[in-house]
Amino acid sequence: ITANDGQQALRCLENDNDISLILMDCQMPVMDGFTTTQAIRNGEAGHHFIKTPIIAMTAGAMTGDREACLKAGMNDYLSKPIDAEELEMKILTWLDSRSDHPTLAIDLEEESSMNKPVIIDNSIWDKESALQRLLDDEALLLKMLLLFESTKLECEQLIANAIAHNDYKAIKSAAHKLKGSASAIGAVQVVETTALIENAASEENNHIIEAEHVRLKQQLTDVQTLINSYIDEHNQ
């Protein structure tokens, strides 16, 4: 379903309860994307859309855009021109995060077990930022973390194999996918390093790729350790 402005978007949502994800153009006429998102989060399109994932689309990567999107209640962010692979990755990530994934082994009904504090190193994993994007939905965060672990294992193998065969296209693709998944959960260091690997693959720079790959392996170990501790605390 496509809406031409924010007011029309709200009407579309009011008349269709089957929408699972919203791509929000921040520069829409009549009612812009920020105002429309706030209206959705306030329940003006129906209570069932209050926590529906909203991905912002902005005209450019300007300073403060990301913060403005998150403040308005959007879950994620894309800059125009939209990269098709990145868009697909984000859509799959957010749709998977809302589904009952068969590999998830957490009893999400145990609300009482989700109140125990875990000490987190924000330089490795910015949990609070991830929770803010998820509207403080810790059950959803737990799903996202398990989805990240699955993506991490897949991409680790893909990157290692691609490096062994000097397959720069495959290196770039796997690093890009891992970067998106890491960004969704707030794995700060992993996002930075995968971006460097992705750029180095574009330039076919083996020296940077190999050096950053060593760094990436340690960072993935570090962030997974924090994630495992967090999951264990909430799974008791």
Secondary structure, 3 states (H helix, E strand, C coil): CCCCCHHHHHHHHHCCCCCCCEEEECCCCCCCHHHHHHHHHCCCCCHHHCCCCEEEEECCCCCCHHHHHHHHCCCEEEECCCCHHHHHHHHHHHHHHHCCCCCCCCCCCCHHHHCCCCCCCCCCCCHHHHHHHCCCCHHHHHHHHHHHHHHHHHHHHHHHHHHHCCCHHHHHHHHHHHHHHHHHHCCHHHHHHHHHHHHHHHCCCHHHHHHHHHHHHHHHHHHHHHHHHHHHHHCC
